[in-house]
Amino acid sequence: MIAEADKALRDRASAEQNRSIEYLKSEAAQTSTVEIANAISKLMETELKNAMVARTRDAYAFKVVDPAVVADLKDRDSPNKPLIVVMGAGLGFVIGVIAAAVRQRRHAPR
């Protein structure tokens, strides 16, 4: 899907740059002043560089930062169940001890 989108963007940019280059060529042929001809030449140079990049780069618009990799079956990404059980039991024990201490203080004879 990304390759198709990248190709479509590359084709669109290439076509647009070709139209720009053709327009600049026609304008350069019609101009008579040197300054305007130089400005048009610089614009054509920029458009030719952009066209070259669009035609030669594999990834024109999108670049793969982190390629997809098949997950290793040994490398599980699920919660560590034994750790959760031990932590839950420890937390339950601590809460139980605190609750028993509070209850004993409340009901202790004075």
C-alpha positions in Angstrom: 0.0 0.0 0.0 2.8 2.4 0.9 4.7 1.4 -2.2 1.7 2.2 -4.4 1.2 5.6 -2.6 4.9 6.4 -3.0 4.8 5.5 -6.7 1.7 7.6 -7.3 3.3 10.6 -5.5 6.5 10.1 -7.5 4.6 9.9 -10.8 2.6 13.0 -9.9 5.7 15.0 -8.9 7.6 13.8 -12.0 4.7 14.9 -14.3 4.4 18.2 -12.6 8.1 18.9 -12.9 8.1 17.9 -16.6 5.3 20.4 -17.2 7.3 23.1 -15.3 10.4 22.4 -17.3 8.5 22.6 -20.6 6.9 25.9 -19.5 10.3 27.3 -18.5 11.8 26.3 -21.8 9.1 28.1 -23.7 9.5 31.2 -21.5 13.3 31.1 -22.0 12.8 31.0 -25.8 10.5 34.0 -25.7 12.5 36.2 -23.4 15.0 38.8 -24.6 16.6 40.1 -21.4 19.6 38.4 -20.0 18.5 38.7 -16.3 15.2 37.0 -16.9 17.0 34.3 -19.0 19.4 33.7 -16.1 16.5 33.5 -13.6 14.7 31.0 -15.8 17.9 28.9 -16.1 18.2 28.8 -12.3 14.6 27.7 -12.0 15.0 25.1 -14.7 18.1 23.8 -12.8 16.1 23.5 -9.6 13.3 21.7 -11.4 15.7 19.3 -13.1 17.3 18.5 -9.7 13.9 17.8 -8.2 13.0 15.6 -11.2 16.2 13.7 -10.8 15.5 13.0 -7.2 11.9 11.8 -8.0 13.2 9.4 -10.7 16.2 8.0 -8.9 15.2 7.6 -5.3 13.5 4.3 -4.3 11.6 5.8 -1.4 10.5 9.2 -2.8 7.8 10.4 -0.4 7.9 7.8 2.4 10.9 6.4 4.2 10.8 3.2 6.2 12.0 4.1 9.7 11.5 0.7 11.3 10.8 -2.2 9.0 8.2 -4.8 10.0 9.7 -8.0 11.5 8.0 -11.3 12.3 7.8 -11.8 16.0 9.9 -14.5 17.6 7.7 -17.1 19.3 10.2 -17.3 22.2 9.9 -13.6 22.8 6.5 -13.2 24.4 5.0 -9.8 24.8 2.4 -10.8 27.3 2.2 -10.0 31.0 4.4 -12.0 33.3 1.7 -14.1 35.1 3.8 -15.5 37.9 5.1 -12.1 38.8 1.5 -10.7 38.9 0.4 -13.5 41.2 3.3 -13.0 43.6 2.9 -9.3 43.6 -0.8 -9.6 44.2 -0.4 -12.0 47.1 2.3 -9.8 48.7 0.1 -6.7 48.3 -2.9 -8.6 49.7 -0.9 -9.7 52.7 0.3 -6.2 53.4 -3.2 -4.7 53.1 -4.5 -7.6 55.3 -1.9 -6.9 58.0 -2.6 -3.1 58.0 -6.4 -3.8 58.1 -6.0 -6.2 61.0 -3.8 -3.7 62.9 -6.3 -0.9 62.4 -9.2 -3.1 63.5 -7.3 -4.3 66.6 -6.6 -0.7 67.6 -10.2 0.3 67.2 -11.6 -2.5 69.3 -8.9 -2.7 71.9 -10.1 -2.0 75.5 -8.9 1.3 77.0 
